[in-house]
Amino acid sequence: MNLKELNSVARAMVAPGKGILAADESAPTIKKRFDSISLESTEENRRLYREMLFSAPGAAASIGGVILFEETLGQKTAKGVPFPEYLNKLGMIPGIKVDKGAKPLAGFLGETITEGLDGLRERLAEYRRQGAKFAKWRAVIDIGPTIPSDFCLIANAHALARYAALCQEADIVPIVEPEVLMDGGHDIARCEDVTARTLDWTFEQLRAHRVALEGMVLKPNMVIAGMKSPSQAGVKEVAEATVRCLKSHVPKEVAGIAFLSGGQSDTLATAHLDAMNKLGPLPWPLSFSYGRALQAAALKAWGGKQDRFSAGQAAFARRAKLNGLARDGRYDTALESAA
């Protein structure tokens, strides 16, 4: 394990003014997004869409890394340049989603365990050969009246740690993503409690597996009320609760934190990130690793139309820039209406 290299890559992914584009949608997810613009989800359309994002003029100034789906890792630009090589030349570090998705946890109704550890060592070696410098694994934690159970948290933390150790063995930076979902009717206090428990188990397992925290990036949820909750917290309250939780449960050695958006609107995810970075000096950089919250405007502007390709690129670059400003606490909601 080359810890110096891992730390360098991890810090570059969340460097000042930069964050991570999550372009690792599975086949069913990308189909849903294409369905919204009445576009067939063919391999070529997926390739074209992702090239539109990667080649957007100016976007590289705000994107430090890109999480790719396995299919995309092996694809090329229209001019025949492999995507990992193309991204590297632009200064955007290529990464890869390696988990096989969340499946029902046997014996624990309503809870899941993420699969994909079998054969992961060999897959990581191949991904590294193809140019991936970091990887991502997502654990899914749902909140309900009687869940999550400690067993679910421990099982998922254990899997995250095994994945992270294998990544570092292969000199690949692991993004560790323990996502507490915002789908339920819980309030912000319940989310903070579950997030704290999740982070505690995750870091206990990471230490047990001898994962170097300086060579990883944490991708957590923000501490936020469930979407069905009648009591929605304001931007300032979300920022304060999230930072309070992270300060208490995330070791300062972690190279960086890149939030998932988790179903928030584009603008709200940006505003929350900005508010956190305005709270003052923190032990680690706070950045973004958004999927839909970075892509929604671009997908709509493009609409699958050849003559709207540049419009899609402009929409993506703009959203990336606004989040880059939020990464540094320099965003203002007035910028949303600026030309």
N, C-alpha and C positions, 0 to 999 in steps of 0.2 A: 504493500500500500504506500503510495506516494502522497503523504498528507499535505505537503506543501502545494502540490499540484491540485489536489482536491479542494483545499481552502481557496486557492486562487480562482478556480473555476466557480466555486460557490459564491464567492464575493462578486465576481464579474456578472453573475446572473441577476443580482439585485443591487448593482452599482448605483450611485447617485443618478437620479432621473430615469432609472430603468427598472423594468420588471419582466415578467415571463408571460408569453402568449401560450395558452393551453389550446393547442390545435390537434388534440389527441382523441377527438370524438370517435366512439365505436361506430360500426356500420349502422346499427339501429338508430343511434342518436343523430348522426349526420343525415340519415334519411328523413327524420322528422324535421330537421331544419330545412332541408331542400324541399320537402313537401309544402312548407309554408310559403315558398316562392314558386311552387308548381314546377320544380326541376327534378328530373329523374336522377337518382343517386347511382350513377355509373362510375367506374373507376376513373375515366377521363374527366368527368365533371368534378369529382372530388380532387383530382390532381390540379385542375384548372383553378378551382376555388382557392386551394391552399397556395398556389403560386401567386394568385392575386394578392393575398395577404402578405406573403413573404417579400414580394417585390414592390410593395407600396412605397413610393418615394417619401423619404423622411421617417418612415416607421422605425428603422434601425436605430435612430437616435434615442428611442424610448423603449426598445425591446432588447433585453440582454440575453434572453434564451427562449427557445421554442420547444414545447413538448409535442413530439410527433406520434402519430399512430404507426404501428408496424408497417402498414402498407405505404405510408408516406415516406418513411425512412428509406425505402427502396426505390422511390420514384425520382423522376428528373424534371427539370424545367423544360419548357418548350424548345430550348436550344440545346438540350441534352446534358445539362449539368446536374449531377446528383444533388438532391435537396440539401443533405448535410454539408456538402462542399460549398454550395451556393450561400447557405446561411453563414457559414464560417467566414467567407470572404466579406460579407456585409457586417461582421462583428456580432452576429446573433448566434449564440451557442446552441447547437442541436442536441436535443434530448429525446427520450423515448418512454412511453407508457409501457410498463412491463406486467402489470397485474392482469388477471383473467376475469375480474369482476367480482362483485359481492354475491354470494349465494346463501340460501337459508342455513342458519346455524342449527344443526340437528339437536332437538330437545329444548330449544329456546325460541318459542313462538314470537315472531315479529323481529327477531334479531338476525344479523348476517355475519358471515366471515368471508374475507376476501381470499380468493384462490389464485394460484399461479406460481407457487414455490418449486414445484416439480420441474426439473430441467432448467431452472433459472440460471444457474452458474454457466451452463453452456450457451444459453441465449444471450447472456450479458457479454460473453466473449465475442459472439458474432455481432452484436449491436456496436460494441466498441470498434470492431474491425470496420464496420460500416460508417463510423464517424460519430456515434453518440458519445457525449461527454458527461451526461447526467441521465437519471432515470426517475420515474415516478410510480408510486404505489399508493392507492387510496383505500383506506378503511372507512366503512360507513357505519355511523352510530346514530340510531334513531332514538328519539325521546318519546316516551309514552308514560301512562300512569305507573307501570311497574318495570319499565325498562329505561335505560340499559342496565343489565345485570353486570356485576363485577366480572363474571366469567367471560361475558362477551367482550368487555374492555380488555381483559388480560389476553384472551385469544387473539384479538386483533393487534394488540400491542406486540405480542410475541411474533406474529407474522411480519409486521412492519420492521421489527428489529432484525429478523432473519434476512429479510430482503435487503435492508440497509447494509448489513455486514457483508453480504455477497457483492453488493455494488462496490463497496470500498475495496474489497479484495481484488476486484477487476479494474480499479482506478476509475470508477464511475461515481459521480456525486449522487447520493440518494436524496430525492425530495420525499420527505416523510409526511404523508397526508392523512391525519386522523380527523375525518370530517364529522362533526356533530350537525345533523340535519336541522334545517329551519322549517320543516314541513308541518310541524304540529301546532297545537294550541297553547304551548307552554309560554311562560313569561320570561323576561330577560334574566331574572334571578335563577330560574331553573336551568337555563342555558349555561350560565356562568358556573353553576355547580357541576353540571355534567361535563363541561369542557375542562374544568379543573381536574376532575377524576380521570378523564381521558388522557390528559397531558401527563399526569403523575404516573399512570401505568405505562404510558408510552416511553417516557424517559427512564423509568426503572428497567424496562426491558432493553432499551438501547444501551444502557450502561452494562447490563448483564451480558450482552452480546459483544461488548468491547467496541462499539461503534464510536468513532472519533467525531464528537459533536462539532468540531471546527471544520469538518469536511462534509457537512450536510446542510440542507435547507429544510426548514419546517414549513408546511403548507396547512395552516389551521383555518378553521371557520372563525368568523368574528362572533363576539358574544352579542347575540341579537334575539329578540323574541320570535317565536314561531309565527309563520305567516297567518295562521288561523287564530292567533291570540287577539282579543279585543283591546289589549293594552300594548301599543307599539311604542318603543322607546325612541327618543329623539337622537339626532346625530351625535350630539355631545355626550349623552348618556351611554350610547353604544361604544364610542371611542374610549371613554373613561373605564367602562366595565371590561372592555377587551384588553386594554393596556394593563389594568390592575391584575387581571387573570394571568396574563403572560408574564408579568414581572414576578409573580408569586410561584409560577409553575414551569417556566422555561429557563434552563440554565443559560448564563450569560455567554458560555463558550460557543453556542450555536452560531454558525456563520451568517445566517440571515433568515428572515421570516417573510414568506410571500403568501398573502391571504388568497383563499378562494372566494368567489363572489356568492356562491351558494343560492342562487335564485333571486338575488337583489337586482334592482333595476341598474342600468348602466350608471346613471348619475348618482344614485345612492351609494353604490359600491365605491365610487370615486370620492364622494364627500366623506364617507366614513374613514377611508384611508388617510385623506388629507387631515381630518380632525385629529387622528391619532398622532400623526407626525408633527402636529402643532403643539402637542402636549409637552414637548421638551426633550432633552437628551435621553436616549434609550440604550440599553446594552447591545442591541442588535439593530441592523437596518430593517425597517418595515416597508415591504413592497407589495406587489400584486402578482398573482398568477391566475388571471381570469381567462375564461373561455367565452361563454355567451356574452358576458358583459363587455368584452372587447370586440366581439364579432357581430353582434346583432345589427348595429347600424350599417356595417359594411355589407352584410348579407342582404338587407333590405334595399340599400342603394344600388347594389349590383343587380339583384333580381334574376340572375342567370342570363342576362342579356349581354351580348358581346359589346354593344355600343355603350354599355354602362360599366364596363370594366374599370375605367379610370375613376368613375364616381365611387365605386366600391372601395378602391384603394384610398381615395381621399378621406372617406368616412372612417376607415380603419386607422389611418395615420393620425387623424384628429383625435380619435378616442385614445389611442396609445399616448399621444402627447399630453392629454389632460391627466391621464393616470401617472405619467412620468412626473408631472408637476405635483400631483398628490403625494407621490413617493418622497418628495422633498418638502412637503408642507407648503407648497406655493400655488395651490389650486384655489380658485374662487368660483362660486356657482355662476357668477356673471359671465364667465368664460363660455358657459353652455350656450348662451344666446349670441355670442360674438360671431361674426362672419368668419 
